[in-house]
């Protein structure tokens, strides 16, 4: 299959530029990367906070 084609029941149909934009949206890849990075940063921060809480709880338990 060539780039910029979609499979339909009748076979392959090439999409022109406006169809690609309408079908896949303009800038969706950048939106995905931005959203993924925001989620990744949130997960890293949450993991760091959990590690800090567990560390403090561990120190309190030993005391």
C-alpha positions in Angstrom: 0.0 0.0 0.0 1.3 3.5 -0.9 1.4 6.3 1.6 -1.8 8.4 2.0 -4.2 5.5 1.0 -7.0 3.9 3.0 -8.4 0.5 2.6 -12.1 0.2 1.7 -14.2 -2.8 0.8 -13.8 -2.1 -2.9 -10.1 -1.8 -2.7 -7.6 1.0 -2.3 -8.5 4.6 -2.9 -5.9 7.4 -2.8 -6.7 10.4 -0.7 -6.0 13.9 -1.9 -4.6 16.6 0.5 -8.0 18.0 1.6 -9.4 14.5 2.3 -6.4 13.7 4.4 -6.8 16.9 6.4 -10.6 16.3 6.9 -10.1 12.6 7.7 -7.0 12.9 10.0 -7.3 16.5 11.1 -4.6 19.1 10.8 -1.9 19.0 13.5 -3.2 15.8 15.2 0.3 14.4 15.6 1.5 17.5 17.4 -1.6 17.4 19.6 -0.8 13.8 20.4 2.8 14.5 21.2 1.9 17.4 23.4 -0.8 15.4 25.3 1.5 12.4 25.7 4.3 14.6 27.1 1.8 16.3 29.6 0.7 12.8 30.7 4.2 11.6 31.0 5.3 14.5 33.1 2.2 14.1 35.3 3.0 10.4 35.8 6.7 11.2 36.7 5.6 13.8 39.2 3.0 11.5 40.7 5.6 8.7 41.0 8.1 11.0 42.7 5.5 12.2 45.2 4.5 8.6 46.0 8.2 7.7 46.5 8.6 10.6 48.9 5.5 9.6 50.9 6.7 6.0 51.1 10.2 7.2 52.2 8.7 9.4 54.9 6.4 6.6 56.0 9.3 4.2 56.1 11.4 6.5 58.3 8.4 7.1 60.6 8.0 3.3 60.9 11.6 2.8 61.9 11.5 5.6 64.5 
